[in-house]
Amino acid sequence: MLKYRKRCPPFWFDLRDPIFAPSAIYVHVSFARCDIDQLALSPPCRSMRIFHPRLPWYIDVFTFNRHGITLFDVFYDIHQYMQTPILHRDFYMEELGEEERFFISAAFRQRFQTFKGSEKIMSQGVKRVDYLGEEYILEGLVKSRDGLWELKTRRPDKIRAPNTA
């Protein structure tokens, strides 16, 4: 379910949405809502570390479920991570130049406008999801050689319908 396929990703999920709802995960494959409680990885494990090339941080997913991480754990932890407001030092770290700061600020303004300009959104400021810019649609994960998982995202205008693979 989580494994990214470029021609027909298994799902898509807007990481900017301020409210987590499993029903907001658009699934391309046969998937029942109860499947969200199924194990996410085979063989099962109790933690995983995720990265995205545009993010200066790792996303760590943990579970207290003795059987292993579930799909719910993965989606929920990624969403919560992305909805975390950044710190002042995150915006002004040495690795970011003026162009990157402009890019992040533009993504914040777009998110603010998309979600009805809520004062609550404005007061929370830039969030980690804004570092993704226009590529905020989660479409899957790819396991890398070093045991990390890469978060695969895409622009919303590049989403493929299930039968266009």
C-alpha positions in Angstrom: 0.0 0.0 0.0 2.8 2.5 0.8 5.1 1.5 -2.0 5.4 4.3 -4.5 4.8 3.6 -8.2 5.4 6.5 -10.5 2.9 5.5 -13.2 0.1 4.8 -10.8 0.8 5.7 -7.1 -1.3 3.7 -4.7 -2.8 6.8 -3.0 -2.6 10.5 -2.6 -2.9 12.6 0.5 -2.8 16.4 0.7 -0.2 17.1 3.5 -1.3 20.7 3.9 -4.7 19.9 5.2 -4.7 21.1 8.8 -7.0 18.3 10.0 -6.0 14.6 9.8 -8.7 12.4 8.5 -8.1 8.9 7.0 -11.1 9.5 4.8 -9.1 12.3 3.1 -6.6 9.7 1.8 -7.6 9.1 -1.9 -6.8 5.4 -2.6 -6.2 4.1 -6.2 -6.1 0.5 -5.2 -8.7 -1.8 -3.6 -8.7 -0.6 -0.1 -11.3 -0.7 2.7 -11.2 1.9 5.4 -10.5 -0.9 8.0 -7.2 -1.5 6.1 -5.8 1.6 7.8 -5.2 -0.6 10.8 -3.2 -3.1 8.9 0.6 -3.4 9.2 2.5 -1.0 7.0 5.7 -3.0 6.5 6.7 -6.5 5.8 8.5 -7.7 7.8 6.8 -5.7 10.5 8.9 -3.2 12.6 8.2 -0.8 15.4 10.0 2.3 14.0 11.0 3.8 10.7 12.8 6.9 9.6 11.5 8.9 6.6 13.2 11.7 4.6 12.4 14.1 1.8 15.1 15.9 -0.2 13.5 19.3 0.6 13.2 18.8 4.3 16.2 19.4 6.6 14.7 17.0 9.2 13.8 13.3 9.4 10.3 12.0 10.2 10.4 9.3 12.8 7.5 6.9 13.0 7.0 4.8 16.1 4.3 2.6 17.4 3.4 1.0 20.7 1.6 -1.8 18.9 3.5 -5.0 19.6 2.8 -6.2 16.1 4.4 -3.3 14.3 3.7 0.0 12.6 0.3 0.3 11.0 -0.8 2.4 8.0 -2.6 4.7 10.4 0.7 5.2 12.3 2.5 6.2 9.1 -0.1 8.6 7.8 -0.8 10.1 11.2 2.8 10.6 12.1 3.7 12.1 8.7 0.7 14.5 8.9 1.5 15.6 12.5 5.1 16.1 11.6 4.2 18.3 8.5 1.7 20.3 10.5 4.4 21.3 13.1 5.2 25.1 13.0 8.9 25.7 12.3 11.2 27.6 14.7 12.7 30.9 13.9 16.1 29.3 13.6 14.7 26.8 11.0 13.8 29.6 8.6 17.2 31.3 9.0 19.5 28.2 9.0 22.7 28.5 7.0 21.6 25.9 4.5 18.7 28.1 3.3 19.4 31.0 1.0 17.1 33.9 0.1 15.6 32.0 -2.8 14.6 29.0 -0.6 13.1 31.4 2.0 11.1 33.0 -0.7 9.9 29.6 -2.0 8.9 28.5 1.6 7.1 31.9 2.2 5.2 31.5 -1.1 4.0 28.0 -0.1 2.8 29.4 3.3 0.8 32.2 1.6 -0.7 29.6 -0.8 -1.7 27.3 2.1 -3.2 30.3 3.9 -5.3 31.3 0.9 -6.3 27.6 0.2 -7.7 27.1 3.7 -9.9 30.2 3.7 -7.3 32.5 5.2 -8.0 31.3 8.7 -6.5 33.6 11.3 -5.5 30.4 13.2 -3.4 29.3 10.2 -1.8 32.7 9.9 -1.0 32.8 13.6 0.7 29.4 13.4 3.1 30.7 10.7 5.2 28.6 8.4 5.0 24.9 9.0 7.3 22.1 7.8 4.9 21.2 5.0 5.7 24.6 3.5 9.2 23.4 2.8 7.7 21.1 0.1 6.5 24.1 -1.9 4.0 23.0 -4.6 4.8 19.3 -4.2 2.6 18.7 -1.1 0.7 15.6 -2.3 2.0 12.5 -0.7 2.0 9.5 -3.1 4.0 6.9 -1.5 7.3 5.8 0.1 10.5 4.3 -1.4 12.9 2.3 0.7 16.5 3.5 0.3 19.6 1.4 0.6 20.5 2.7 4.0 17.2 1.7 5.6 15.6 5.1 5.3 12.3 5.7 3.5 12.0 8.5 1.0 8.7 10.4 1.0 7.5 10.8 -2.6 5.4 13.9 -3.3 4.0 15.6 -6.3 2.2 18.8 -7.4 -1.6 18.5 -7.3 -1.8 19.3 -11.0 0.4 16.2 -11.8 -1.8 13.7 -10.0 -2.7 10.7 -12.2 -6.2 9.1 -12.1 -6.2 5.4 -11.5 -6.8 4.4 -15.1 -4.1 6.6 -16.7 -1.2 4.4 -15.7 
